[in-house]
Amino acid sequence: MPLGTLRPSPLVEQATEHLREQITGGHWPVGTRLPGENALAKTLGVGRSTVREALRALAGAGLVQARQGSGVFVIATEPAADWPTRLRRAAITDVYEVRMMVETQAARLAATRRTDEDLASMEAALQARRAAAGGDDAGFVDADIALHAAVVAAARNPVLDDLFAEFAPALRGRLVDLVELLGLRDTEPNPGDDAHAGLVDAIRRGDGEAASDILQAELEQTLALLHRDEA
């Protein structure tokens, strides 16, 4: 596929797409050293800064790698899957194990960093979880996730917030299926209420160790059910 002069705008996006097509189409196999910035700029009809930004985008996609003093080399012919895609493809038990590590530490931090507003949000989420016990499984799972999100938010760490926000969609559907298939709410419409109330209370008291332990035990029970479901 020959390279061609680009239309005026948007140049970086066009340059990135043209170079991506050369790589994914096999014109430049893995291990190939790409032409220099000057050569690429001349061929594409753009400036070196545009080529440089395009190469950065390709590096971010896992297709090329710059090697000091040697140039830019092709390291893959397919873009690396982004984080949400990798989560969707991962085994639910693997995702849950990471979620457990993130949340138990978030609970520990929440116990020392929570504000009055955070406590009010967690209490409201706890009451909403109890109210959702009278509804369907999907609504109950959503309310449960919302309470956990309130705990993570109380840790006051935006990276933890972002991680949980990525986990939640990957977990929700499978958790709804698990509740329905195993009939986890058939005899008790609000499972885990005591544990979740204890979690909120531990955070209110500033007891990070207790908050972490309570959440660890609660999540381990669900993880055991997920492992059993996969067996």
Steps between C-alpha positions, in 0.01 A plus 500: 500500500679818387520801726327810364495871568244583765210737508559810714308396813510333745859425413613308808201265485550444128871441538438255781241310299721481188796369696276259691373358170855443382575303816179300535497432127842333516691762301727544801534163682599463864863594542501750216665836558269775380628773269628806683279792593624710209426225248155432643419871513596542137304196385188596693525870422499613863742649749733304724298597807193332348699184428640505852150520654379219273789279608420571863141390441621179336736437791208549738308237303788257545592489131840672497781571740769767484851377573752759604746565220352232275161630384141384525425130455180302445436273801146378420261492207183514708420779747511406866153461649399793717428455868119470477535241223748297704265507796210375288712213370650403835367220718254641750689341789822677393320834487338435838833419664639836390182673607541343843855631536396849391192521721653367821774762482245766407298411811813533714568845356135603528509441875764771541399739222120496494313824546156557648372523144656162420335344805165642395547357149588156635205500739265603219644227278454244778136600538453489122644147498247398764218658302615320185458168681132524416569520129657285230851357498640754254383792714645341813838444335503861379427623853774275640754634249395857584579440868839359416564799272418733791759322714763531228416869453558556874862392451548834325724358229390576141703210360310255721176662385598448137603138558169418667309675223675271250431185704132565564365448145712186456361356825137608497356264241677196640394582856136535393526162327661347808226625732229371267655164414592406857186648652706697751204719596233229505498466878672826596414797275773715656808276533802652667312783671675450835841498335432815299361678806810393692720633221339843510521505881870406498574783258297738715708397805824542307590133539676423174605151603145396582363660182753314288439168677122526465520581131760229439276235656193620309674507162668163561157341540391633162828398340452145629157493336648626173764226508228242567291635213798472262586145608 
